[in-house]
Amino acid sequence: MEVILVAVLVALVAVVVGSAIGFQLHNILSAKSQRAVEEASAQQMRRANARSKEILLEAKEQALQVRSEQRKASTNKDSKTNDNKAV
């Protein structure tokens, strides 16, 4: 009878210890996975921010180019008008 009781107690302790170890292992792996997801998300955000800055800079450069071309066209038009008036 004592042998059965000891075996049951040992099995019960083994289940409790195994469950505790499994729970801790699950928590560690979950935290590791969550950190990896957060890091990947942060990296994507950095890339998106960098790309948005590139797009904004390209748009500003394009706007500057359009303004410059428009000024040149306006200057050419004014000089042609002045040449026509002089003749």
Buried (B, 14 or more C-beta within 10 A) or exposed (E): EEEEEEEEEEEEEEEEEEEEEEEEEEEEEEEEEEEEEEEEEEEEEEEEEEEEEEEEEEEEEEEEEEEEEEEEEEEEEEEEEEEEEEE
